[in-house]
């Protein structure tokens, strides 16, 4: 287990380092950052002095090292729009995104895994048909379209739920359904497939032949051994929720990281963009690490991989 964890930690560190290189390279690919901070009336002498002060007259490798060390400590410079540290601007938006991600994740798990398992256990029944329809429609419907339709139906037509913003419990309903529906559909499909494979496996047939009760065979043997694939996908879902809420937060005016990323991109606010992208990457890596550990606990054979 220690070797398994060490390998995952090394891989995560390498990925994070590569992300810093990519962010720095993209910030320079858009052109000299100097021209984001000056006006047409700035003299060449002032520009040269400013470039020297911030190290922009040095070679790119030196600039990268100069930028990386403060970034590791959370210092990405000042936001161009709010005139305060970029990291403070980003951190302020984290709770909103995490809360929406948690509610959406709970919705996806609560809908996807039970319906998928029930669909497999009762294959060919109405439950199976409902599960397959949910999987088909959920994965075929774009998030932005579903969000708009939900707003038109439940907010505009019936006036039951708020159209946008972050507030009470009712503000979470539409964004969570919009964000979690596609993932719930994916979990239905994967759980159903994994359960069907386990129910048709030799060790399950052997357990039935030994006279083990049907419920024990289904839930202790088949269901537990089929959880590897859904759990892996669930980890990717959670990582995607925390880092891919751009569309949903924009549609519902949710004050989180996704909406901040769009605003920073439109305004060329590179300090905020850099902090947002690296925080997204860190969150994604942490979630995937937790997933790796969780299914290594479930299936000890993975630790030896």
N, C-alpha and C positions, 0 to 999 in steps of 0.2 A: 504493500500500500504506500509506503514512503517513497519508493522509486516511482510509482505511478504519479503521486502528487508532485514530486520534483520535476518530472518530465512536463507535466501540465503547467507548472509555474514558469519553467524556462520558456515554453512555447508562448505563454501569455505575455511574458516580458518582451520577447522578440516582436510579437505582433504590435505591442504598444509602442515600441521603439520605431517600428516601420511606420506607424500612424503619425508619429511626430515628424518623421522625414517627409512624409507625403503632405502633411499640412503646411510645413515650412516651404516645400517646393511649390505648392499651389499658390501660396501667398506671394511668392516671387514671380511665378509664371504670369500673373496678371499685370506685371510691370513694376517699376520702382515704387515702393511704398511712400517715398518722399512726396510724390505728387498728390497723395491723398490728404496731406496736411498743409499744403501751401496754396496760396492764391496766385492769380496772374500778376499781382503787383509785388510779389516777393522777389528780392534781388538775388543774383547768383551768389553773392558773398554770404547772404543769410542761408541760402540752400546748402552751400558747402559746409558752413559751420554746423548746421542742423544735422547733416549727414554724418559728420565726424562725431558729433555728440552721441548719436544713437548707433554708431558703428556700421552705418550703411555704406561706408566707403571701403570696407574690408572685403576680402574674398568670401564667397558663400559659405564654405566650411566653417570659417571663423564666426560668421554671422549666425550660423545654425547653433553652434556651441553657446554663443552669447545669448541666443534666444531660448535655448533648451533649459539651461540651468534655472533661470527665473520661472520658466513654465512649470518645471517639476514642483516648485514651491507654490504654484498657483498664481504667479504674477505674469499675466499676459499683456500688461499695459492698460491704458485707460480706454474706455469705450469712446468712440468718436461721436456718438449721439448723446450719451448721458453724462459725459465728463466725470466718470467715476470708474474704479477698477472693473475691468471686463469680467473677471472671475466673480465679483460680487453680483453683477447683473445676471450672470448665468445661474449661480447658486440660488438666487431668489426665485427662479422659475422651476427648480427641481421638484419641490413638493407637489406642485400642481400636476406635473407629468407623472410622477410616481403614483400619486393617488388615482389618476385616471387609468394608468397601466394596471394597477392592482385590481381595481374593480372590473376592468375588461378581462383580465386574466381569470379572475374568479368566475365570471360569466362563461367564458370559453370552456373552462374545466368542468363547471357544473352542468353544462349542456352537452359538451362533446363526448366525454368519456362514458357517462351512464348511457346515453342514447346509442353510442357505438357498441358498447358491450351488450346491451339489450337487443340491438339489431342482429348481432351475431348469434346470440343464444336462441333467439326466435326467428331464425332466418326463414324467409318466405312468408312471414306474417305481415300484418299491417304495421307493426313496429319496425320491421325491416324496411318496408316501403317508405315509411316516414323518415327513417334515418338516411336512406339513400337520397331522398328528395332534399332533405336539409343539406346534405353534403354537396349535392349538385348546385343548388341555388346559392348557398353560402359562398362557395368558392368561385362561382361565375359572376357574382355581383361586385362591381367596383365600390370601394369604400366611399368615395366622394358622392357617387350616385345614390347609394343607400342613405347616406347622411342627409342629403338634400330631400329625398323622398320622405324620410322620417320626420324631418322638420315640417314639410308641407302638410303631412297627414296629421301628426300629433300636436304640433305647435300652432300651425296656421288654421287648419281645418277644424280640429276639435278643441284647440286651446287647452290642452291638458298638461303640456310640459313646456318649459322655457326653450326659446330658440337658441340661446347662446349664453356664454359666461360661466363662471364658476361660483357656486353658492351652496345651496342645500342638497339633500339627497336627490331631489327631482332633476337637478342639473346634470347628474351623472348618467341618467338612464339612457338618453339617446346617444351621447358620445360612446358610452361603454358598449352598447349593442352594435353600433357602427364599427367600432374598432375590433370587437371580439367575435363578430359573426363569421367572418372568413376563417378565423382560427378554430372556432367551434366546429365548423364544417370539416376542416382538415382533421381535427381530432376524431370526429365521428368516423370518417373514412379509414383512418389509420388504426383506430381501436377495433373497428369491425374486422378489418383485414387480419390484424394480429390475433384477435380472438378466434376467428375462423381457422387460421393456421394451427393454433394451439389445440382447438377442439378436435381437429382431424389428425393430431400427432399421435405417435405410437404410445408414448407414456400415458396420455390421457385415456386412450383405448384400453391400455393395460389396467389403469386404475378402475375403469368401469367394469372390466372383466373380473377384478378382485372383489367387486361388490361395494366399492366406495359410493356413498350417496351422491346423487346428482348435484346438489348444491356445493358439496365439498369439491367435487371434480371441477365444476365451473369456476367457483370463486377462489379456491385455494390453489389449485393446480393451473388451470388455463388462464384465469384472469391475472394472477400475479406474474406469471411468466410472459404474458403478453404486454406488460407495462413498459418494457424497455423502449420500444419505439414511440409510444405516446409521450413518455417522460422526456425523451430526447427532443421530440417536437415541441413539447410544452416549454422546455427551456428556451428553444429558439423563438417561440411565441413571446415569452416574457421579454427576452432581449429585443425582439422586434417592436414590442409595445413601448418599451422605454426609449428606443432610438428611432422609431419610425412613425411617430404620431403627427408628422407634419401636416398631412392632408386633413385628418380629423380635427386637430386643433385649429386649423385655418377655417374649416367649415363651421365649427361651433364657437369660434372666438375664444378658445380655451387658452388661458394665459400661461402656457408651458414652454418647454424647450423647443418643441417643433415650430411653434409660431414665432418664437424668438429667432430661430435659425433662418426662417423666411425673411423676417424683418432685417436681420443683420446682413443677409445676402443682398437684398434690394438696396440697402444703404451703404454697401461696401465697408461695413464695420469689421475689419479684419481681426482685431483683438477679440471681439465677441464671437466671431465665426470660429476662430482657432480654439477658444476655450470650449465652445459648444461641441465641436467635432471631437475633440479629445475626450471630453466628458462622456459623450455618446459611446466612443470606443471603449473607454474604461468600464462603463456600465455593461456593455455587451460582453466584454471579456470576463467580468466577475460572474455574470449570470451563467455563461457557458462553463466556467470553472465549477460552479456549484452543481450544474447538471452532470458534468463528468464525474464528480465525486458521488453524486446520488445514485447514478446507475452502476457505478463501480461497487457500491454497497449492496445494491439489489442483486447484481450478477458478479460474483467474485472472479469469474474467468476474465473479465475485462481488465482487472488489475494487472494481469500478466501480459497484456497486449503491449 
